Structures are given as C-alpha cells and as structure tokens.
Amino acid sequence: MSDLLIVLLAGVVAGALNSVGGGGTFVALPALVAVGLTPVTANAASTIALVPGAVASVWVYRRQLAPVGETSTAALTTTSVVGGGLGAGLLLALPADSFAAAVPWLLAFATLLLAFGRRLSRALTTALGRSAALGPRAVLVGQFLLAVYGGYFGGAVGIMMLALWSVGLGLDPAVSNPMRVAQVGTVYLTATVLFLVASDALRTPGLLGAMLAGAVAGGFGGAHVARRLPAGPLRGVILGTAVAMTVLYFLRG
C-alpha cells in the first residue's frame, strides 16, 4: 500500500506539472524506479500513465488552442505522431546511457531559451530589420526532433517546445501553453501504443493504475488552475518549473 500511495501522489504531481509547464516525467520516473521498476520499464510506464492526464488537460484547454505561427495544427500534430513513435522505438531498441547523459545540458539550453527567447526574437528582428520568425518547415523540423526526444525519454519535452516556439516565433509561453499540452499529449499517446505492445509496463498493473489515476486528477486540476492564472504569473510558473527541472537533472546526473 505504501508503494501504491507513493506512485499515486507522484502521478498527481506529475499530471499537474505537465498541465502547467511540463516536467512531470522527472517526478513520475524516479517514483516508479524507487518502487522496483527498471529504468526503461519505468519510463514506458510513466509515459502510459501520463497520457490520460494530458488528455484531461487538453479537454480543459480545448477552447484556448491556438496555431503555432503559420504552421497548421494538422501538420504539427502529424509530425508529433511520427516523431513520438520513432522515439519510442529507439527507447526499446537502444541503450539509454549516452542520451541520458546529455539530457541535463539539453534542458539547461532549453531553459535559457525559454527565459530569454522573446528578447532574443525581438533583438533579431531589430538587427535584421525584418521578422525573425521561423517558417513552417523549420518549425516542423524542430517539432519532429523534439517529438523523437519525447517518445524516447520525455523529460521536459514540453519546456523545450515552449522554448522553440518562444525563440523561433516570439510566442508568449502562457498563450502557447495549451497547444504545448496538446502536442506533448500526442507524443505520449503515440509512444503509449508502442509501449503497450512491446514493453513490460503492463506487468505491474497496480502501480500503473495508481499513477494513471493520480495523473488524471493532477492534469485536470492543474489545467483549471493554469487557465485562471494571469499571463505573468503563469510564465513565472513555467520558467520556475524549467529552472527546477534543470537543477534536479544535474543533481541526479
């Protein structure tokens, strides 16, 4: 029962984090490893468990979804599906040690982009005398790479998406947060299909169910809270989450 309670509470926190600013994987994965799952199985199980919470968050945000620049939502979502499936396949086929070593540095870079992306975009616009926004093709290439990462590991992929859209398009993280939730949910859902077929996640149905229930509650509640926050405080929450995840990843490594 203590293991189930730990996993349930971790699911609540992870679902809430994902609905507000990302980083839920960092809470979910260590909790599952702590109760006895191997890292690869824990990663697959956390992805599966966080999908319903992401869907609950998307439902809350459904009227606030806005296109990412000039890129169509259909093209962005298709790219997330393909990249997420490829990343999940790589997780099951390749050793994770080398990529895991790079995660703190990738996250630190993404956090810096998230913090200074809008200023950098404005500076580039002023220096070049024209819009510094990425075109739809460049956005889709970046989205594909992030989706592969999300399917493979998933840690803070939402933070990285916000960073890409912030520096590349000058989008406000608070405004683009609903689409971030939707795209992360798409990546997780695609990876989940493969994990359900090819991973060992279903061998521990009690732990999986506990985390799933917690993630749904956390995702639904967190999205309602995020919807009511003004843009400034929400940006602070998202950036604070990014900084915290970066520090924790470095301490963990």
C-alpha positions, 0 to 999 in steps of 0.5 A: 500500500505504501508503494501504491500511495507513493506512485499515486501522489507522484502521478498527481504531481506529475499530471499537474506539472505537465498541465502547467509547464511540463516536467512531470516525467522527472517526478513520475520516473524516479517514483516508479524506479524507487518502487522496483521498476527498471529504468526503461520499464519505468519510463514506458510506464510513466509515459502510459500513465501520463497520457490520460492526464494530458488528455484531461488537460487538453479537454480543459484547454480545448477552447484556448488552442491556438496555431503555432505561427503559420504552421497548421495544427494538422501538420504539427500534430502529424509530425508529433505522431511520427516523431513520438513513435520513432522515439519510442522505438529507439527507447526499446531498441537502444541503450539509454546511457549516452542520451541520458547523459546529455539530457541535463545540458539539453534542458539547461539550453532549453531553459535559457531559451525559454527565459530569454527567447522573446528578447532574443526574437525581438533583438533579431528582428531589430538587427535584421530589420525584418521578422525573425520568425521561423517558417513552417518547415523549420518549425516542423523540423524542430517539432519532429526532433523534439517529438523523437526526444519525447517518445524516447525519454520525455523529460521536459519535452514540453519546456523545450517546445515552449522554448522553440516556439518562444525563440523561433516565433516570439510566442508568449509561453502562457498563450502557447501553453495549451497547444504545448499540452496538446502536442506533448499529449500526442507524443505520449499517446503515440509512444503509449501504443508502442509501449503497450505492445512491446514493453513490460509496463503492463506487468505491474498493473497496480502501480500503473493504475495508481499513477494513471489515476493520480495523473488524471486528477493532477492534469485536470486540476492543474489545467483549471488552475493554469487557465485562471492564472494571469499571463505573468504569473503563469510564465513565472510558473513555467520558467520556475518549473524549467529552472527546477527541472534543470537543477534536479537533472544535474543533481541526479546526473 
